[in-house]
């Protein structure tokens, strides 16, 4: 049986190093072309690296098919390339492949497969995947409905600043699903998301202030948050607007004026 000599091992290491350098150069050149808006060149540069198994290039090509950049939009091709990259361990590719299964774009809709890929990306700390997996548990799609698991995944994403996860974790505390009912905790999580401009959280926080749940009853704060939520709605008759008007009926003109000033000040200088 032949054995590798020390010199042949050194030669192999050098070849692998040069191969890695060439891959990195190709990725960088493709990125330069992409950022210039030259998608055709980016695809031409990335494709050989992707064919050789580079997970970054595979993901990039998947994104180009997903967005129709330099190629006709083709979710089936996007799924092919996301899968190659996802199987190579790239978290973003795992999330995007999960999203295709979630929506049924390019692949048959399959919530169990969506959960499978979201879980892989979530395990790598991806907050969007953590939120998406929490939502599947919350709604019982692809996994058994399990509010405890939903809360656990929402919390992981919420700690990373994911506004939708913060709002949904607040909803679980508000309703006592998967966690003990705790309006103060609901208010705390709603506020984090509301401060990022999440209209649902602004509405929910406004309702807590209106009803004195988890916070001291405060119509001025209720009106402020409900107004902000209503301003982000596409409907003049949004639920937030209706709730705001009900609160306004209990307020003095001076209180309404103060609430409007607070809302205007927040809009001019939001926390996010």
N, C-alpha and C positions, 0 to 999 in steps of 0.2 A: 504494500500500500504506500502511495506517495505521501509525503508530508510537506507542509508549507515551511519554507526556510524563513529565517528572520528577514532576509532581504526581500523575499516575495511578500511577506506580511507588510513590510514598510511600503512596498510599491502599491499594494492594495489600499492601504490607508491613504496614501497620497492620491490615488485615483478617486477614492470616495470623497476626499476633501475637495478635489477639483470639481467633481460632479456636483457637490453641494454648493460650491461657489458659483458654478454655471447656473444652477437652479435659482439661487438668490439673485443673480444678475438678471435672469429672465423675468422673475417676478417684479423686480424694480423697474425694468424697462417697460413691462406691461402696465404697471401702475402709472408711470409717467404718461404713457399714451392714453390711458383711461382718463386721467385727470385733465388732459388736454381735450377730451371729448372725442378722441380718435378711437372709437370702440372697435372698428374693424382691425386696426393694428394691434390693439390690446388682445383681441381674441387670437389673432395670428401668432402673437408672441407667447401667450399663455398656453395655447393648446398643446404644443409638444411637451411642456412640463407636466401638464395634466395627464397626458397619455402615458407619461413615465411614472405616474403615481403620486405627484406632488399634491397634497391635500389642499394647500392654499390656492394653487392654480385651479384645481377642480372646483373649489367653492366659488372662485371668481367667475368661472365659466357658467356655473349654475346660476349665479346672480344675473349674469348678462342675458341668459335665456329667460329667467324669471321676469326681468324688466324689459326685455325686447331691445337690448342695447347692442347694436352691431349685427344682430341676427333677428329674425322674426320671433316675437314672443312665443315661447313654447314651454308650457309647464311640464310636459312629459320629459323633455330634454333637461329641464331644470332639475326634475326629480332624479334623473339618471346621474347627473353630476353631483348633486347634493348628497346622494347616497354613497357615491365613491368617497367623497370627502368625509362624510359622517362615519363611514366604516373605518376611516383612517383616524377617527377620534376628534375631529374638529367640532367644537361645541356649537358654533353658529350654523354649521351645515346640519347638525342634528336638529337644531331648533327649526330651521327653514324646511327641512324634510318633514318634521312633525306638523308644521303649519300646512303643508300641501295635503297631508293625510287628513288633517282637521277640516280643511275646506273642500277636499275632493278635487283639487286642481292638479291635473297631470297624472293622478293616481286615483283609484277608487276611494271614496271617502271611507275612512276606517279609523274610528276614534281610538281603538285599542293600539293601533300602530302609532297614532299621534301621541298617545300617552307614553308608549315605549321610547320614542325618540326624544320627546320633551324631557323624560326622566333622565336620559343620558346627559342631555345638555344641562339640565337643572343640577345634576350631581357635580357638574363642573363649575357651578356657581352662577350660571346665566340667569339673571333676574326675570327676563321675559319668559323663559321656559319654566321657571319656578311658578310664576303667575299662571301661565297657561295650564300647567299640571294641576295647580290648585283649583282652577276653574273647572277642569274636567271632573275632579273629585266633588266639587261643589254641586255640579249639575248631574253627576252620575253618567257621564258619557265616556265610554271606553274602559271605565273602571267602576266598581261599585260606588254608589253615592256614599261619601264619608266626609262629614263636616270636620271631623278632627284632623284628617289628612289635609283637607282643604285649608284649614287654619294654619297648619304647620307649613305648608308650601307658600301660602300668602305671606306668612310672617317672614320667611327667608327672603322673599322678594321685597317686602315692605322695609326691612332693615337696610336694604340697599337703595332705598329711595324710590321704589316703583310706586307711582301714584295710584294706579288702578288696584294694586295689591293692598295698599294702605286703606283705600276706600272699602274694598271687599272684606278686609279683616275687620274694619269698623262695623260693617253690616253684620258680621257673625257675632261680634260682641253685642251689638244692638238687639239682635234677635235671640241670643243665647244658643246659637247652633255651633256645636263643636268646641265651644268654650263657655264658661259661666257667663250668664248675662251680666253685662257691666257697662252701663251707659257712659261712665266716666272714661273707660278705655275706648269705647266707641268714639266719643268726642275727641280723644287724643289722636286717634288714627285718622279720623275724618279731617282734623285740623292739618295734619301733616300733608294730606293729599290736597286739601283745599288751598293751602298756601302755595301749592305747585300749579294752581289754576284748574284743578279737576272739578268740573261743574257738578257732577253727581255728589262729590264729597261736600262741596259748598252748599248744595241743597240740603244734604243730610245734616250737616252741622247747623244750618239755619233752623231746621225743624227741632233739633235738640234745644237750641236756645229759646225757641218759641214755646216749647212745652216744659222747659226746666228739667230736662232729663240729662243727668251727668254733668250739667253745668247749671249755674244759677240762671233762672229765667230772665231773659234780657231781650226785650223787643227790638232795641236798637241794633244789637248784634245779629238778631234773627233777620231783621230787615236787610241789613248790610249783606249777609251771606246769601240770602235768597235773591237779592237784586243782582249780585254777581253771577249767581247760577243762571238767573233768567237772561242776563245779557249775553251769555254764551249759548243760549238755546236758539234754534232756527225758527221756533214758533213763538208768536206773540202771546199765545195762550198756553204757555208751558206750565207744567205743574208748579215749578218754582215761582213763576209770576203769580199764579193763583194763590199760592201760599203766602207770598209776600203781601199781596193785597189784603188777605185776611188778617195778617199781622198789622198792617197799616191801619186797619179799621179800629184797632185797640190803642193806637198811638196818638200823641198830640202832634200838631204841626211841627213844633220844635224838635221833637224826637225824630220825626221823619226826616227833617232837614239834616239833623246830625248823622243819621244813618246814611243818607245820601252822600254827605261829605266824606264819611269813612269809606264808603264804596268807591268814590271817585279817587280818594287818596291811594287806596289799594291798587286800583287800576293803573294809576300813574306810576306807582312804584311797587309792583308785585314782589313777593318774597322769592319767587322762582327766577 
